[in-house]
Amino acid sequence: MRRQSSRMRPVMGATVLWGLLLTLASLEARADGLSVIPYGDNCWGTGADADKDGLNDDCEHQVARWFMPLFWFDTGESGYERRPYYAVKSEGFATRTLRIFYLDTFFEDTGVTTGHDGDPEFQLLEVHYSAGRWYLDWAYLSAHRKSVCDSSAWYSHEQLEYDLSDSRNAYRGWPVLYVAEDKHATYNTLSTCDKGCFTQDFCSRHVAQYLDTAASPLLSRNVGSTTTPLINSVVLNGKTERLLDDVDFKGWDDQWYRPNSKGYFRHLVDFGF
């Protein structure tokens, strides 16, 4: 039997609720978007450009690092381990628009009956620069993409939630996303999660973690693209994953008793990376 809906479960303590109220009270005085990214027009056509895409390599890292989502994990989550990477591409200098592809690379899907090694969920954020600030416009959130219960979708910035506990963030800055228990599909709200995968997904606000929990998030994790790879073969614990090739993603594990996942190649190609 499916667990009680997250809408019916208490998800906030008094301290968290009070903090949220204080944040909402000060929201009107906070400008939209992010001002902490030290690039603007000079993201294009300046500095080192290892993947030959017309973008400054450090700008790619700064944009990916600062728009990196904050994840809320469910109370029963048992598969937190991941080693995230990213790719960035320009949608055009005229609109000052970039797309950021986050490869979550969860080591495993720990679902009881449908678990498998490697869980290649991802997020794609579209952002733009204007007058000293960067703004989130759209987010594509993978949720069992290309499976029988595909619940992946595009969301506009108005449909997303934001981490306003950090004074550097604001509306249209880095988003808050909800991760389905053990399956790692991501959603824009708790209620959307409850409807995911034919109502089999469930989320709650139990543990909050940024996509990359390292002290220097996403440093040296730019994969480039499928046509100009910067990082492809990654060895961890004596096992190798090829992130950009059309091969299975095994989460650096490959247990004999569980199936593997199809890798990131098809998703990257679909979105032009």
Sequence and secondary structure as in RCSB ss.txt:
>XXXX:A:sequence
MRRQSSRMRPVMGATVLWGLLLTLASLEARADGLSVIPYGDNCWGTGADADKDGLNDDCEHQVARWFMPLFWFDT
GESGYERRPYYAVKSEGFATRTLRIFYLDTFFEDTGVTTGHDGDPEFQLLEVHYSAGRWYLDWAYLSAHRKSVCD
SSAWYSHEQLEYDLSDSRNAYRGWPVLYVAEDKHATYNTLSTCDKGCFTQDFCSRHVAQYLDTAASPLLSRNVGS
TTTPLINSVVLNGKTERLLDDVDFKGWDDQWYRPNSKGYFRHLVDFGF
>XXXX:A:secstr
     GGGS    HHHHHHHHHHHHHGGGS SSB   S SGGGBS S  TT SSB HHHHHHHHHHH  EEEE T
T     B  EEEEEEEETTTTEEEEEEE  EEEE  TTT EEEE  EEEEEEEEETTEEEEEEEEE SSTTSTT 
  EEEEGGG EE TTSTT  TTSSEEEEE TTT  EESSHHHHHHHHHHT    SSEEEES  SSSTTTT B B 
SSSBSS EEEETTEEEETTSSSEE TTT  TTS BEE SHHHHHHTT 
